[in-house]
Amino acid sequence: MTALPPVVTPHRVPIGRRPGADPASTWVRQADAPEIPAKASIYTARLTIDVTPALRGRIKVVAFRRGITAADMLRELLEREYPEDVA
């Protein structure tokens, strides 16, 4: 009978500590996080209405000419039409 060779266990080399986060890569990862717009904290309810394509077009053109978004323009219109302190 032949003798079996001795079992050799591999020698593990310690890897060491993981390097700290690079400030630049930390800053880049922060840009990946979605930002919550300031309006989201104010306007939390969504309202959906059906309008004709022609009316939608007119709303968007008027908003563009005024230099605001259609959503902002319609919010202002609704605030004027339905004020908060109605008796």
Secondary structure, 3 states (H helix, E strand, C coil): CCCCCCCCCCCCCCCCCCCCCCHHHHHHHHHHCCCCCHHHHHCCCCCCCCCCHHHHHHHHHHHHHHCCCHHHHHHHHHHHHCCCCCC
